[in-house]
Amino acid sequence: MAPTQTPVSPLVTLAGSYGDREVRDWARALFAFDAQMAGIVLPAREPMLAQIRLQWWHDMLAKPAAARPSANPVLASLVPLEAEGLVLAEALSPVIRGWEAALEIEDSAAVADFAEGRGQLFAAFSSLTGGEAGDLMRIGRAWALWDMVRFHRRTPALDAAFAAVDTQALARIGLPARLRPLSIIARAVRLDIARGRLDRPWAGPGLFVRLVWHGLTGW
């Protein structure tokens, strides 16, 4: 199956420029995988066809590296993470299931499944870095909802879940400097929600400067 070329978001690109070099590489690989799933689901007009393509990814993650298509850049980028101990099927199949839920995201149960599944992308970093999985999941769920509502899709169920994001809880989470890409994302989500104006462009100069400063200093 040919890969769908879907770019990661500007925020993810920015976040992937800071922190530990190894974690930056992991972040690029994992967020490229998420972007691949988004590229299947978001433009889909036939949910059944999208589910077939998502199942292909389930199948590929369950195969040993030598049995996967070597020309697929997203799959190839995940191989070094396997060498560090990440079990792809265990870590990333929940992300695929989250995107499967996004095919029918009109009710609160589907939205919860989407946020929980896609948020597992952040929990994968705990396997690689020893970070606190619960904190990473809280950030991941908030980011999953924010990214969807901010840039892709609005439904009453999505808006209700997004309105319930606890930004104070996000502010209390402290991540080690090694995980600076994820703390930049958490900071961006929290600051944007605090603005309360999703109708305005996201990355104004002021916000960009604050995120770069956080990337450099942790403050």
Order of alpha helices (4+ residues) and beta strands (2+ residues): alpha-alpha-alpha-alpha-alpha-alpha-alpha-alpha-alpha-alpha-alpha
